[in-house]
């Protein structure tokens, strides 16, 4: 049972079998080396059938009429579009792909995999994947949602009522609970990534930094989460972290809903840490076991007082 738990939840059965097979060392003569590029292409083709199942038998992007540009982020460009067959209005996200050696970016695979495998009333619904004429033209078709929480709050004359905040937080926490129950960590929760329709329903969006994790979680990059919503362990250089970083972001969102402004609007990573320490006090080994072992903890002067 423990072996099952420790197995990475991101691996497919085919991936696991591939890891177990150790490559045999062979001496390659000139003739074999000349055939290597051809073999690599064949291997990539075979793997694509396993690794990219969502890209098979996809409709062409021309099935949709692009109406207007909505926004552009680090991992994609979002358009408002119309399905030519049904007339439905959708959000069409073109993934930013930098193909290298015929490979498909792992960040894009993670986003597609996460969105296609978790269904929840408060997570944006993916209708299908469509493609263009080239390998770097891959689009995610999602339900179109009228607002994002950040933009809506900026336009509001008065903050949300406490009853409204309670309703919004229940929806957000329900979605985050489902993600974590399915071994998915979002790593970029913020008000601009929370969509809100005209019925008051929240939809968690933008899974560009999301990924599957296993137990133990292992090393992951700390260059995640928008600065104002980033947990202190990430700012202190932690290479191993947990779903607690999502919960820190949720707490920042909660405070932002109450105050109608960001709780910790730092200008830099150092300023962000300073704002956190001023609000919550300076951490110590007593209240935060393992704090002193974090890579950047030693850079904080013992004389520092927030």
C-alpha positions in Angstrom: 0.0 0.0 0.0 2.8 2.4 0.9 4.4 1.8 -2.5 1.1 2.7 -4.2 0.9 6.0 -2.3 4.5 6.9 -3.1 4.0 6.4 -6.8 3.7 9.7 -8.7 0.1 10.4 -9.6 1.3 12.0 -12.8 2.7 8.8 -14.3 0.6 6.8 -16.6 1.0 3.0 -16.6 3.0 3.3 -19.8 5.3 5.9 -18.2 5.9 3.7 -15.2 6.8 0.7 -17.3 9.2 2.8 -19.3 10.9 4.0 -16.1 11.4 0.5 -14.9 13.2 -0.5 -18.2 16.8 0.4 -18.0 18.4 1.1 -21.4 21.0 -1.4 -22.6 24.4 0.0 -23.4 25.3 -0.8 -27.0 28.2 0.2 -29.2 26.8 2.1 -32.1 28.7 2.0 -35.4 28.4 4.7 -38.0 25.5 3.1 -39.8 23.4 2.9 -36.6 24.2 6.5 -35.7 22.9 7.6 -39.1 19.5 6.0 -38.4 19.2 7.6 -35.0 17.2 10.7 -36.0 14.8 8.5 -37.9 14.4 6.2 -34.9 13.8 9.2 -32.7 11.0 10.5 -34.9 9.4 7.1 -34.8 9.6 7.0 -31.0 8.1 10.5 -30.7 5.3 9.5 -33.0 4.5 6.4 -30.9 4.8 8.3 -27.6 2.5 11.0 -28.9 -0.3 8.4 -29.2 0.1 7.8 -25.4 1.1 11.2 -24.0 -1.2 13.4 -26.1 -4.5 11.5 -26.2 -6.4 14.8 -26.1 -5.0 16.0 -29.4 -6.3 13.0 -31.4 -9.4 13.5 -33.6 -9.7 17.2 -32.5 -11.8 19.6 -34.5 -10.0 22.4 -36.4 -9.9 25.9 -34.8 -11.7 27.2 -37.8 -14.9 25.7 -36.3 -14.9 28.8 -34.2 -15.2 32.4 -35.2 -13.0 34.7 -33.0 -15.0 37.7 -31.9 -12.5 39.7 -29.7 -9.4 39.4 -27.6 -10.0 39.1 -23.9 -6.5 38.9 -22.2 -3.0 37.5 -22.6 -1.0 35.8 -19.9 2.3 33.9 -19.5 0.9 30.7 -20.8 -1.8 31.7 -23.4 -3.9 34.2 -25.2 -7.7 34.1 -24.6 -10.3 35.1 -27.1 -14.1 35.3 -27.0 -15.3 33.1 -29.8 -18.5 31.7 -31.4 -19.0 28.0 -32.3 -20.1 28.1 -35.9 -22.2 24.9 -35.5 -24.1 25.7 -32.4 -23.8 29.5 -32.0 -22.5 29.1 -28.4 -20.2 31.8 -27.1 -17.0 30.3 -25.6 -13.6 31.3 -24.4 -10.9 30.1 -26.7 -7.4 29.9 -25.2 -4.4 29.6 -27.5 -1.6 27.9 -25.6 1.8 29.5 -25.9 3.9 26.6 -27.1 7.7 26.6 -27.6 8.3 23.2 -29.3 11.7 21.8 -28.7 13.1 18.7 -30.5 9.6 17.7 -31.5 8.4 17.7 -27.9 5.3 19.1 -26.4 5.7 21.6 -23.4 5.1 19.8 -20.1 3.3 22.9 -18.7 0.7 22.8 -21.5 0.3 19.0 -21.0 -0.3 19.6 -17.3 -2.9 22.3 -17.9 -4.8 20.2 -20.4 -4.6 17.1 -18.2 -5.8 18.9 -15.1 -8.7 20.6 -16.8 -9.9 17.5 -18.7 -9.7 15.3 -15.6 -11.4 17.4 -12.9 -15.0 18.4 -13.1 -16.6 20.6 -10.5 -19.3 23.3 -10.6 -16.7 25.9 -9.5 -13.9 24.9 -11.9 -14.0 26.3 -15.4 -15.5 23.7 -17.8 -13.4 22.6 -20.8 -15.5 21.7 -23.8 -12.8 20.4 -26.1 -9.4 20.8 -27.5 -9.0 22.2 -31.0 -6.0 22.5 -33.2 -4.7 24.6 -36.1 -2.6 23.7 -39.1 0.7 23.4 -37.1 1.8 21.6 -33.9 2.2 24.9 -32.1 -1.5 25.8 -32.6 -3.4 24.2 -29.8 -6.5 25.7 -28.3 -8.5 25.0 -25.1 -12.2 25.7 -25.6 -13.9 26.6 -22.3 -17.3 28.0 -21.2 -17.3 31.8 -21.5 -17.6 33.5 -18.1 -18.6 37.2 -18.0 -16.3 38.5 -15.3 -13.1 37.9 -13.3 -13.2 38.7 -9.6 -10.4 41.2 -9.7 -11.9 43.3 -12.5 -15.3 43.2 -10.8 -14.0 44.4 -7.5 -12.2 47.3 -9.2 -15.5 48.4 -10.7 -17.6 48.0 -7.5 -18.6 51.1 -5.6 -19.0 49.2 -2.4 -17.3 46.0 -1.1 -19.1 42.6 -1.1 -21.5 42.0 1.8 -20.4 39.5 4.4 -23.1 37.1 3.2 -21.8 37.3 -0.4 -18.2 36.8 0.8 -19.3 33.7 2.6 -21.0 32.3 -0.5 -17.9 33.0 -2.7 -15.5 31.5 -0.2 -17.6 28.3 0.2 -17.4 27.9 -3.6 -13.7 28.6 -3.8 -12.8 26.2 -0.9 -15.0 23.5 -2.4 -13.1 23.7 -5.7 -9.7 23.7 -4.0 -10.7 20.7 -1.9 -11.6 18.8 -5.0 -8.3 19.7 -6.7 -6.3 18.6 -3.6 -8.4 15.4 -3.3 -7.3 14.6 -6.9 -3.7 15.3 -6.2 -3.6 18.6 -8.2 -1.9 21.7 -6.8 -2.9 24.9 -8.6 0.0 27.2 -7.6 -1.5 30.4 -9.0 -4.7 31.2 -7.1 -5.5 34.9 -7.2 -8.6 37.1 -7.8 -7.8 37.5 -11.5 -7.9 33.7 -11.9 -11.3 33.4 -10.3 -14.1 33.9 -12.9 -17.6 35.0 -11.8 -20.7 34.6 -13.9 -23.9 36.6 -13.7 -25.4 34.0 -11.4 -22.7 34.6 -8.7 -20.9 31.3 -9.4 -17.1 31.3 -9.1 -15.1 29.3 -11.6 -11.4 28.6 -10.8 -9.4 29.1 -14.0 -5.8 29.3 -15.5 -4.2 26.0 -14.7 -1.0 27.0 -16.4 1.1 26.3 -13.3 -1.0 23.5 -11.9 0.5 20.0 -11.7 -0.1 16.6 -10.3 1.8 15.6 -7.3 2.6 12.4 -5.4 3.5 11.3 -1.9 6.0 12.4 -0.9 5.7 15.5 -3.1 9.4 15.9 -3.9 11.2 18.9 -5.2 9.3 21.5 -7.2 10.1 25.0 -8.5 9.6 27.8 -6.1 9.0 30.2 -9.0 5.2 29.9 -8.7 2.3 31.9 -7.5 1.9 35.7 -8.2 3.9 37.7 -5.6 1.0 39.1 -3.6 -0.4 35.7 -3.0 2.8 33.8 -2.5 3.4 31.8 0.7 6.4 32.7 2.9 8.0 29.3 2.5 8.3 30.0 -1.3 9.7 33.4 -0.7 12.3 31.8 1.6 13.4 29.4 -1.1 11.7 26.2 -0.1 12.2 23.5 -2.8 9.7 21.1 -1.1 6.3 22.5 -0.3 2.7 21.3 0.1 -0.8 22.2 -0.8 -0.5 24.7 2.0 0.8 27.2 -0.6 -2.7 27.1 -2.2 -4.3 27.7 1.1 -2.1 30.7 1.8 -3.4 32.2 -1.5 -7.0 31.4 -0.5 -6.4 33.3 2.8 -5.1 36.3 0.8 -8.1 36.2 -1.4 -10.4 36.0 1.6 -8.8 39.1 3.1 -9.0 40.9 -0.3 -12.7 40.3 -0.4 -13.2 41.7 3.0 -11.0 44.8 2.5 -11.8 45.3 -1.2 -8.0 45.6 -1.8 -5.0 43.3 -1.8 -3.8 42.4 1.7 -0.1 42.1 0.9 0.8 44.2 -2.1 4.6 43.8 -2.0 6.9 45.5 -4.5 9.6 42.8 -4.4 10.2 39.5 -2.7 12.0 41.2 0.2 9.2 43.7 0.5 6.6 40.9 0.4 8.4 39.1 3.3 8.6 42.4 5.2 4.8 42.9 4.8 4.1 39.4 5.9 6.3 39.7 9.0 4.8 43.1 9.9 1.3 41.5 9.8 2.0 38.2 11.5 5.3 38.7 13.3 8.7 37.4 12.6 8.8 33.5 12.4 11.0 31.4 14.7 11.8 27.7 15.0 9.4 27.6 17.9 6.3 28.7 16.0 7.5 27.4 12.6 9.5 24.1 12.9 12.0 23.9 10.1 12.0 27.6 9.4 15.8 28.0 10.2 16.5 25.3 7.5 14.9 27.2 4.7 17.6 28.4 2.2 16.9 32.2 2.6 16.2 32.2 6.3 19.9 32.8 7.1 19.8 36.0 5.1 17.4 37.6 7.6 19.4 39.4 10.3 18.8 38.4 13.9 18.4 42.1 14.7 15.6 42.5 12.2 12.4 43.7 13.7 9.3 44.0 11.4 
